[in-house]
């Protein structure tokens, strides 16, 4: 039996590593299910999802130099999610108009910074004027 990319076949888990699981295919060849192809959710440890000897359905993703890439999560046919439409690349602006406020100019940012800076300095001076100690400080 030759391997057809895109076909789904039954296989047997023969080994588990920290990066995936080795699966024996019906024709005796062995392929690898990478950890990222084990499940739709995040997989920290392959052993949480598979054990040696499990019979599983896999989809053949590719075959290169005798190495066969397999997927478990792609055996479930789900409709593709539509991608959001983008605007043309003219002008380098991908944002639809009217959804975002324009960026603050440098002068506006500088004015805001100076104002808050002066307020912080004046409150700091107010709070520290009467607190200076040492000899000759206020005596009551």
Secondary structure, DSSP 4 states (H G I P E B T S, - for coil): ----TT-EEEEEEEEEETTEEEEEETTS-EEEEEGGGS-SS--S-GGGT--TT-EEEEEEEEEETTEEEEESGGGS--PPPPPPP---SGGG--SPTTSSPPPPPHHHHHHHHHHHHHHHHHHHHHHHHTT--STT----
